[in-house]
Amino acid sequence: MAARGSERLTEILEELVVELPARLRGSRARLSESAVGALRALVDELDLVTRDELDELELRVAQLEHRLRLLEELPPSAGH
């Protein structure tokens, strides 16, 4: 199973390496739908997080830190 995943990863990367330079030359050029789909599949297969997911988690951590600071600043009698 790992070998098959490795072979698929190699195929995806080869496709991207071949296609990417040509696509990047034009200002309006974009990766083909198949390359985008392959990249998304690779991200899923490798269990990577997206930028949106990371941004959401960073926001949640910042909110929790803020709430914790507010709780730490409460006088002892106000906490209960």
Buried (B, 14 or more C-beta within 10 A) or exposed (E): EEEEEEEBBEEBEEBBEEBEEEBEEEEEEEBEEEBEEBBEEBEEEEEEEEEEEEEEEEEEEEEEEEEEEEEEEEEEEEEE
